[in-house]
Amino acid sequence: MEPPRLEPVTQLLLRWRAGERECLDQLVPLLDGELRRIARRYMLMERPGHTLQTTALVNEAYLRLVGQAQLDWQNRAHFLAVAARLMRQILVDHARRARRGKRGGGARLLPLNSGLVFSTAKSVELLALDDALQDLAGFDLRKAQIVELRYFGGLTVKETAEVLDVHPNAVLSDWALAKLWLKRELSPKGANAS
């Protein structure tokens, strides 16, 4: 019996993990559309006229991915999850640098509805969300990872379950609880209760 054939992205990731650094150059074109979709999703949360644009965010993530060759790459979903995390960190770092240069710099609370949908969120709101996700990760890392993978990475329940090596029902349950927790933490009442 012949072993199952791996999809081209997974083959390239395994070769990259084995030390073939040129495989990243082959991976990015295969995943460019998905990387841009993730970047656009992040940029929708930023203020109009943000100094970074979608292409710059993808390029910066690419540069950081080059240094990630030692990761134990699993598959396409895992690669996209890491790329999404890197993009979020790039924007958070950018927002922190911008805040340091301004007077006052107090973060505003991010309003969330039950669907975790952002309308006109700004960089400071991304910082508030990043802080909340770090708090969540402090006591429930998996829930924080699920928010990152599902919301920011755009992964499906099945893909998220594969990346985290859990059952899809666990993803659904944790996703619902994480959204409720974040909504409470990011509401004015939740922030004052801490």
C-alpha positions as CSV (number, residue, x, y, z in Angstrom):
1,M,0.0,0.0,0.0
2,E,1.3,3.4,-1.0
3,P,1.6,6.1,1.7
4,P,-0.8,9.0,1.4
5,R,0.4,11.9,-0.8
6,L,1.1,15.1,1.1
7,E,-0.3,18.3,-0.4
8,P,2.4,20.5,-2.0
9,V,2.4,23.1,0.8
10,T,3.0,20.4,3.4
11,Q,5.8,18.8,1.3
12,L,7.5,22.3,1.1
13,L,7.1,22.9,4.8
14,L,8.7,19.5,5.6
15,R,11.5,20.2,3.2
16,W,12.0,23.7,4.8
17,R,12.0,22.2,8.2
18,A,14.7,19.8,7.0
19,G,16.9,22.8,6.1
20,E,16.0,23.6,2.5
21,R,15.6,27.3,3.1
22,E,14.7,28.0,-0.6
23,C,11.4,26.2,0.0
24,L,10.0,29.3,1.7
25,D,10.4,31.2,-1.6
26,Q,8.2,28.5,-3.2
27,L,5.7,28.5,-0.3
28,V,4.9,32.2,-0.3
29,P,3.5,32.4,-3.9
30,L,1.4,29.3,-3.1
31,L,-0.1,31.0,-0.1
32,D,0.1,34.6,-1.2
33,G,-3.7,35.0,-1.5
34,E,-4.3,33.6,2.0
35,L,-1.5,35.7,3.5
36,R,-3.0,38.9,1.9
37,R,-6.5,37.9,3.2
38,I,-5.1,37.7,6.7
39,A,-3.2,41.0,6.3
40,R,-6.4,42.7,4.9
41,R,-8.4,41.4,7.9
42,Y,-5.8,43.0,10.3
43,M,-5.7,46.2,8.3
44,L,-9.4,46.6,8.5
45,M,-9.0,47.1,12.3
46,E,-6.5,49.8,11.8
47,R,-7.1,53.6,11.5
48,P,-7.4,55.1,8.0
49,G,-4.1,56.3,6.7
50,H,-2.1,53.7,8.7
51,T,1.5,53.9,7.6
52,L,1.6,50.1,6.9
53,Q,-0.3,48.7,4.0
54,T,-1.4,45.1,3.3
55,T,1.6,44.4,1.0
56,A,4.0,45.8,3.6
57,L,2.5,43.7,6.3
58,V,2.8,40.6,4.2
59,N,6.4,41.4,3.3
60,E,7.3,42.1,7.0
61,A,5.7,38.8,8.0
62,Y,7.7,37.1,5.2
63,L,10.9,38.5,6.6
64,R,10.1,37.2,10.0
65,L,9.0,33.8,8.7
66,V,12.5,33.4,7.3
67,G,13.8,33.2,10.8
68,Q,11.2,30.6,11.8
69,A,12.8,27.6,10.0
70,Q,13.3,25.7,13.3
71,L,9.6,25.4,13.9
72,D,8.1,21.9,13.7
73,W,5.9,22.8,10.7
74,Q,2.9,20.6,10.4
75,N,0.8,21.7,7.5
76,R,-0.7,24.7,5.6
77,A,-3.0,25.6,8.6
78,H,0.0,25.7,11.0
79,F,2.0,27.9,8.6
80,L,-1.0,30.4,8.3
81,A,-1.4,30.4,12.0
82,V,2.2,31.4,12.6
83,A,1.9,34.0,9.8
84,A,-1.2,35.4,11.4
85,R,0.5,35.6,14.8
86,L,3.5,37.4,13.3
87,M,1.3,39.9,11.5
88,R,-0.6,40.7,14.7
89,Q,2.8,41.1,16.5
90,I,4.0,43.4,13.8
91,L,1.0,45.7,14.1
92,V,1.1,45.6,17.9
93,D,4.8,46.6,17.9
94,H,4.0,49.3,15.4
95,A,1.2,50.6,17.6
96,R,3.4,50.6,20.7
97,R,6.1,52.5,18.9
98,A,3.5,55.1,17.8
99,R,2.1,55.4,21.3
100,R,5.5,56.0,22.8
101,G,5.9,59.1,20.6
102,K,2.5,60.6,21.6
103,R,1.5,62.4,24.8
104,G,-1.1,60.8,26.9
105,G,-1.1,57.4,25.1
106,G,-4.0,55.9,27.1
107,A,-5.6,52.9,25.5
108,R,-9.3,52.9,24.8
109,L,-11.5,50.0,25.4
110,L,-12.5,47.9,22.4
111,P,-16.2,47.3,22.1
112,L,-17.1,43.8,21.0
113,N,-20.4,42.3,20.1
114,S,-21.1,38.6,20.6
115,G,-19.8,37.8,17.1
116,L,-16.4,39.3,17.8
117,V,-16.8,41.7,14.9
118,F,-14.7,44.9,14.7
119,S,-16.0,48.0,12.9
120,T,-13.7,51.0,13.1
121,A,-11.1,49.7,15.6
122,K,-7.8,51.6,15.9
123,S,-4.3,50.6,16.7
124,V,-4.8,51.4,20.4
125,E,-7.7,49.0,20.4
126,L,-5.5,46.3,18.9
127,L,-3.2,46.9,21.8
128,A,-6.1,46.5,24.2
129,L,-7.1,43.2,22.5
130,D,-3.5,42.1,22.5
131,D,-3.3,42.7,26.2
132,A,-6.5,40.8,26.8
133,L,-5.3,37.9,24.7
134,Q,-2.1,37.8,26.7
135,D,-4.2,37.8,29.9
136,L,-6.3,35.0,28.5
137,A,-3.2,33.0,27.5
138,G,-1.9,33.4,31.1
139,F,-4.6,31.1,32.4
140,D,-5.9,29.3,29.2
141,L,-3.4,29.3,26.4
142,R,-5.6,27.1,24.1
143,K,-8.5,29.6,24.2
144,A,-6.2,32.4,23.3
145,Q,-4.7,30.4,20.4
146,I,-8.2,29.6,19.1
147,V,-9.1,33.3,19.0
148,E,-5.9,34.0,17.1
149,L,-6.3,31.1,14.7
150,R,-10.1,31.5,14.1
151,Y,-10.5,35.3,14.1
152,F,-7.1,36.6,13.0
153,G,-5.9,33.7,10.9
154,G,-9.3,32.9,9.4
155,L,-8.9,29.2,10.0
156,T,-11.9,26.9,10.0
157,V,-12.9,24.9,13.1
158,K,-11.4,21.8,11.5
159,E,-8.1,23.6,10.6
160,T,-7.9,25.0,14.1
161,A,-8.4,21.6,15.6
162,E,-5.7,20.2,13.4
163,V,-3.2,22.9,14.4
164,L,-3.9,22.4,18.1
165,D,-4.4,18.6,17.9
166,V,-7.8,18.7,19.6
167,H,-11.3,17.6,18.6
168,P,-13.3,20.2,16.6
169,N,-16.0,20.2,19.4
170,A,-13.3,21.4,21.8
171,V,-12.5,24.3,19.4
172,L,-16.2,25.2,19.2
173,S,-16.6,25.2,23.0
174,D,-13.4,27.1,23.7
175,W,-14.2,29.6,20.9
176,A,-17.6,30.4,22.4
177,L,-16.1,30.8,25.9
178,A,-13.2,32.9,24.7
179,K,-15.5,35.3,22.9
180,L,-17.6,35.8,26.0
181,W,-14.5,36.3,28.2
182,L,-13.0,38.9,25.7
183,K,-16.3,40.7,25.5
184,R,-16.4,41.1,29.2
185,E,-12.7,42.1,29.5
186,L,-12.9,44.6,26.8
187,S,-16.1,46.3,27.9
188,P,-15.9,49.3,30.2
189,K,-17.5,47.4,33.1
190,G,-15.2,44.4,32.7
191,A,-12.0,46.5,32.6
192,N,-13.0,48.4,35.7
193,A,-13.9,45.2,37.6
194,S,-10.3,43.9,37.4
